[in-house]
Amino acid sequence: MQIIDGRKIAENIISKLKEQKKPQKSLVAILVGENAQSESFLRQKAKIADQLGIEFKLIKLGEEMSETKVIKEIEKLNTDNSVGGIILQLPLPEKFKKENIIPSISPSKDIDALTEGGKKLVSPLVVEVLNDVLSYIKIDIKNKVVAVVGRGFLIGGPILEFFSNKCEKIIPLNSKSDINLIKEADIVISGTGKAGLIKPELLKDNAVVIDFGYGLDASGKLKGDFDPSILTSSACLPVGRASSLNTISYTPTPGGTGPILVAEIYKNFYKLNSL
């Protein structure tokens, strides 16, 4: 099996950014409520900002705030000339509707390309991460069957749109779909957040798994949608199947798509501040 090293890909992106002119503006992230995983991701973003010499600010807003007040905070940042980018950390607490808040982000500061205007200036992060991984493993998607597990706003939706008319066949899957359909796919992309949902024995030989999902397993450990553990043991597999599964390539969790996504945030930051 081949582990796709997301940290190495991210390092290459950051290295190239260091060669560019640094934006003299700050990147501001807004965290509404408390979320341990979101705070972990924000620490990663702050770490890369430090490497690049970018000022990173975190605004924490209590869950008791109204949507109107959150929007007002974003609008203040929109008009602040010292701010070069805004990140609204998702997911939001249940009481908030992202479709009400996201449109308030100015397209010129929409680092994540969540707004329609933002998408015209920079690509959605997951699309850029996908391009990075496909380029790294040097795979041509034109004649490939692609399964996209999950049709969410952040992952599945943008990826389905990206693959439209670019590959031989797309298999979109949601919670009601038969997961066994991924056996047809040359490339499996998942972002459900259900730890261990995709088992290696469901995959065809030489499959590529690009895993955007993250969740906690029964022991509380961070895991991706893809469970590679069976690749280390052939006890429960038919004779010959264990060796063929070793041809699978996948992004691990942690260390896969996560670091690349953080690096792409800063690539978008540089792009928006050079327009």
Beta strands, then each sheet from edge to edge (+ up, - down):
strand 1: 2-3
strand 2: 26-32
strand 3: 56-61
strand 4: 83-88
strand 5: 145-149
strand 6: 169-173
strand 7: 187-190
strand 8: 208-211
strand 9: 215-216
strand 10: 222-223
strand 11: 249-250
sheet 1: 1+ 11+ 8+ 7+ 5+ 6+
sheet 2: 3+ 2+ 4+
sheet 3: 9+ 10-
end
